[in-house]
Every structure is written in structure tokens, then in C-alpha cells.
Amino acid sequence: IQACRHPNWSMGRKISVDSATMMNKGLEYIEARWLFNASASQMEVLIHPQSVIHSMVRYQDGSVLAQLGEPDMRTPIAHTMAWPNRVNSGVKPLDFCKLSALTFAAPDYDRYPCLKLAM
């Protein structure tokens, strides 16, 4: 039951369990490798507890572009579905003044063996 209590949004039971075990991130890793024909050395998985950054791309010059939004999957889904256009996702705009921090951590593969399995 604890796995079904996501701190940032409400999801169904299966998705909540996949999220709690990082299985969903493992599947997303596999999807990204396939969609972008990327090698393992070109991909990096980070834990971002605030769920504000939905994706990041690091370029050869060292710069990073990130797609930020409220912790609501409608934002990145609308961005992807409407590309190259933009549509109203129904999500309120991100309020930068309310963000206290954007933090990242390397995944703990002992805690999340499903993620390591996917990689």
C-alpha cells in the first residue's frame, strides 16, 4: 500500500508500484535507447525527487537543455504529441518562485534492481 502513495501525483496501482520500484524508469530507459538509437554510454539515469524536470539533453559543448513543468505527465505528453507545435495541456504554469531546489542523485541499484536489469 505504501508503494501506491506517490508524493507528487496520483497514479493507478500498477503504475505506482512500477514507480516505487523504478521499473517505470527502466522501461523509459529502454524506450529512449530504442527511439533515439542511443548507446548505453550516451544515456544517464538520475533520480530527481521534485519531478519537475521531465527530460534533459546534454550537448557536445557541455550545455544542457531541460524540459521543466509541474509534476504532471500531461505536460511532456502534450509536448510530444503536438510536436513541433504546442497545445494547452491543461496544466498550470510552473511557478519558479515556489521551487526551493532541483536536486539529483545517482540511482541506488541495490534498492532498485529492476532499473539495473533494464540497463
Beta strands, then each sheet from edge to edge (+ up, - down):
strand 1: 53-58
strand 2: 64-68
sheet 1: 1+ 2-
end
